[in-house]
Amino acid sequence: MFSGIIREIGTIERVEQTEEVCKVFVRAQMFFDESSEGESSADPVHSGDSVALNGVCLTHTAEEKGIGSFDVATETRRVTTLYALEVEDKVNLERSLRVGDRIDGHFVSGHVDGVSQVESIKTMSNTREVRFSLPLGLEDFFAPKGSVTVDGVSLTIGEVSERSFSVYIIPQTFLHTLFAEYEIGTKVNIEVDSLARYAVRAMRRLVDASVKETRK
């Protein structure tokens, strides 16, 4: 479980593809421990810990001098943007929550629901309006003032149309996440709000039950 608050931007060190799995190696401060070269992290990530990489929950599988190692299954690559990662690409990173941690964003599971892409970026005073396409089949999960996770970033939805939705990015978010790297056409991972997920499911079951009752 995560909160959608990015703690660090990492850099892809290398990508290794085998017959069974793709291994992704990420360079970031959170992977330095006291025995590693360079400045150590006060709370380094260890093997077995969960880390959200661009919003995808992955398990850290090894410890190597400031490098995080993750196995990315074929299905995960197919349904997320991780298939396109290349050396020197930047990625959003967040460690999993501990019991008692502050929830500064919203509850994020790290299970991506779909892939979207940037349709427009508009600078507005000290904010940026970024509009994304609505992933097919997820339209019912988006509502103005609701929550959404974009590449692991917890955001409030602005406007919603039949084919797109917007978010408004403050300077803090722009500078400390991948939003500074986005351009029109950039593909991103989308996770809908869990509350919306259950609400929509409940409503659909209610409607189905009503239809069945009407047909009797």
C-alpha positions as CSV (number, residue, x, y, z in Angstrom):
1,M,0.0,0.0,0.0
2,F,1.2,3.5,-0.9
3,S,0.0,7.1,-0.6
4,G,0.9,8.5,-4.0
5,I,3.6,10.8,-2.7
6,I,6.8,10.5,-4.7
7,R,9.9,10.3,-2.5
8,E,12.6,10.2,-5.1
9,I,13.2,10.1,-8.8
10,G,15.4,7.2,-9.8
11,T,17.3,6.5,-13.0
12,I,17.2,3.3,-15.0
13,E,20.7,1.7,-14.8
14,R,20.1,-1.2,-17.0
15,V,17.3,-3.6,-18.3
16,E,18.0,-7.3,-18.7
17,Q,15.5,-9.5,-20.5
18,T,15.6,-13.3,-19.9
19,E,13.2,-16.0,-21.2
20,E,11.2,-15.9,-18.0
21,V,11.3,-12.4,-16.7
22,C,12.6,-8.8,-17.3
23,K,14.9,-7.4,-14.7
24,V,15.0,-3.7,-14.2
25,F,17.8,-2.0,-12.3
26,V,17.2,1.5,-10.8
27,R,19.8,3.9,-9.4
28,A,18.5,6.0,-6.5
29,Q,19.6,7.2,-3.0
30,M,17.0,5.0,-1.2
31,F,19.0,1.9,-2.3
32,F,22.3,3.0,-0.6
33,D,22.9,1.4,2.8
34,E,25.8,2.0,5.3
35,S,28.0,-0.5,3.6
36,S,27.5,1.0,0.1
37,E,29.7,3.5,-1.7
38,G,28.3,7.1,-1.6
39,E,26.0,8.7,0.9
40,S,23.9,6.2,2.8
41,S,20.2,6.4,3.2
42,A,18.8,6.7,6.7
43,D,16.3,4.0,5.9
44,P,17.5,2.0,2.9
45,V,15.4,-0.4,0.9
46,H,16.2,-4.1,1.5
47,S,15.5,-7.2,-0.5
48,G,11.9,-8.2,-0.2
49,D,10.6,-4.6,0.3
50,S,7.9,-3.2,-1.9
51,V,8.5,-0.1,-4.0
52,A,6.2,1.6,-6.4
53,L,8.0,2.3,-9.7
54,N,5.9,4.7,-11.8
55,G,2.9,3.6,-9.8
56,V,3.6,-0.2,-10.3
57,C,4.1,-2.1,-7.0
58,L,7.3,-4.2,-7.4
59,T,9.4,-6.3,-5.0
60,H,13.0,-5.3,-4.5
61,T,15.0,-8.5,-5.2
62,A,18.7,-7.6,-4.5
63,E,21.0,-5.2,-2.8
64,E,23.8,-3.7,-5.0
65,K,25.6,-0.4,-4.2
66,G,22.7,2.0,-4.6
67,I,21.0,0.0,-7.3
68,G,17.4,-1.3,-6.9
69,S,16.7,-4.6,-8.7
70,F,13.1,-5.6,-9.7
71,D,11.6,-8.5,-11.6
72,V,8.9,-7.4,-14.0
73,A,6.6,-10.2,-15.1
74,T,5.5,-10.4,-18.8
75,E,1.9,-9.5,-17.8
76,T,3.0,-6.4,-15.9
77,R,5.0,-5.2,-18.9
78,R,2.0,-5.8,-21.1
79,V,-0.5,-3.8,-19.1
80,T,1.8,-0.9,-18.0
81,T,4.4,1.4,-19.4
82,L,7.3,-0.5,-17.9
83,Y,7.8,-2.3,-21.2
84,A,9.2,0.9,-22.7
85,L,11.8,1.6,-20.0
86,E,15.4,2.2,-21.3
87,V,18.7,3.1,-19.8
88,E,18.8,6.6,-18.3
89,D,15.0,6.9,-18.2
90,K,13.7,8.6,-15.1
91,V,11.1,6.9,-12.8
92,N,9.0,7.9,-9.9
93,L,9.7,6.0,-6.7
94,E,7.8,5.5,-3.5
95,R,8.3,3.0,-0.7
96,S,5.4,1.1,0.8
97,L,3.6,2.6,3.8
98,R,4.2,1.6,7.4
99,V,1.3,1.4,9.9
100,G,1.1,4.9,11.5
101,D,2.6,6.8,8.5
102,R,0.8,9.9,7.4
103,I,-1.4,9.6,4.3
104,D,-0.6,12.9,2.5
105,G,-2.2,11.6,-0.7
106,H,-4.7,8.8,-0.9
107,F,-4.6,5.0,-0.5
108,V,-2.8,3.6,-3.6
109,S,-2.4,-0.1,-4.2
110,G,0.2,0.0,-6.9
111,H,-2.0,-2.1,-9.2
112,V,-2.3,-0.3,-12.5
113,D,-5.7,-0.2,-14.2
114,G,-4.8,1.2,-17.5
115,V,-2.4,3.3,-19.7
116,S,-3.2,6.8,-20.7
117,Q,-1.3,9.5,-22.6
118,V,-0.8,13.2,-22.3
119,E,-3.1,15.1,-24.7
120,S,-2.2,18.7,-23.7
121,I,-0.1,20.8,-21.3
122,K,-1.2,24.3,-20.5
123,T,0.7,26.7,-18.2
124,M,-1.6,28.7,-16.0
125,S,0.1,31.3,-13.7
126,N,1.9,29.1,-11.1
127,T,0.2,25.8,-12.1
128,R,0.0,23.6,-15.1
129,E,-3.1,22.0,-16.5
130,V,-2.3,18.6,-17.9
131,R,-5.0,16.7,-19.8
132,F,-4.8,12.9,-20.2
133,S,-6.9,10.5,-22.4
134,L,-9.4,8.4,-20.5
135,P,-8.4,4.7,-20.6
136,L,-10.9,2.6,-22.4
137,G,-13.3,0.9,-20.0
138,L,-12.4,3.1,-17.0
139,E,-14.6,6.1,-17.8
140,D,-17.0,5.5,-14.9
141,F,-14.2,5.7,-12.4
142,F,-13.5,9.4,-13.0
143,A,-15.3,12.3,-11.4
144,P,-14.4,16.0,-10.8
145,K,-12.7,16.4,-7.4
146,G,-12.1,12.6,-7.2
147,S,-8.7,11.0,-6.8
148,V,-6.5,9.4,-9.5
149,T,-2.9,8.1,-9.5
150,V,-0.7,9.0,-12.5
151,D,2.6,7.2,-12.7
152,G,2.4,6.8,-8.9
153,V,1.4,10.4,-8.2
154,S,-1.7,11.0,-6.1
155,L,-3.7,13.8,-7.8
156,T,-7.1,15.4,-7.7
157,I,-9.1,15.2,-10.9
158,G,-10.1,18.6,-12.4
159,E,-12.5,18.4,-15.3
160,V,-13.8,15.2,-17.0
161,S,-15.1,14.9,-20.6
162,E,-16.2,11.9,-22.6
163,R,-12.6,11.1,-23.7
164,S,-10.2,12.9,-21.3
165,F,-9.6,14.2,-17.8
166,S,-7.4,17.0,-16.4
167,V,-5.3,17.5,-13.4
168,Y,-3.6,20.7,-12.1
169,I,0.1,20.5,-11.1
170,I,1.6,22.8,-8.6
171,P,5.4,23.7,-8.7
172,Q,6.3,21.3,-5.9
173,T,4.8,18.3,-7.8
174,F,6.2,19.5,-11.1
175,L,9.7,19.7,-9.8
176,H,9.8,16.5,-7.8
177,T,8.0,14.0,-10.1
178,L,8.2,13.0,-13.7
179,F,5.7,15.7,-14.7
180,A,8.7,17.9,-15.7
181,E,9.5,15.2,-18.3
182,Y,6.1,14.9,-19.8
183,E,5.2,16.1,-23.3
184,I,2.3,15.5,-25.6
185,G,2.0,11.8,-26.4
186,T,3.9,10.6,-23.2
187,K,2.3,7.4,-21.9
188,V,1.5,7.0,-18.2
189,N,0.2,4.4,-15.8
190,I,-3.2,5.1,-14.3
191,E,-4.7,3.7,-11.1
192,V,-8.3,4.6,-10.3
193,D,-9.3,5.4,-6.7
194,S,-10.2,2.3,-4.7
195,L,-13.4,4.0,-3.3
196,A,-14.5,4.7,-6.9
197,R,-13.8,1.1,-7.8
198,Y,-16.0,-0.3,-5.1
199,A,-18.7,2.3,-5.6
200,V,-19.0,1.6,-9.3
201,R,-19.0,-2.2,-8.8
202,A,-21.8,-1.8,-6.2
203,M,-23.9,0.4,-8.5
204,R,-23.5,-2.0,-11.4
205,R,-24.6,-4.9,-9.3
206,L,-27.6,-2.9,-8.1
207,V,-28.6,-2.0,-11.7
208,D,-28.2,-5.6,-12.8
209,A,-30.3,-6.8,-9.9
210,S,-33.0,-4.2,-10.8
211,V,-33.0,-5.3,-14.5
212,K,-33.4,-8.9,-13.5
213,E,-36.2,-8.1,-11.2
214,T,-38.0,-6.0,-13.9
215,R,-37.8,-9.0,-16.3
216,K,-39.5,-11.4,-14.0
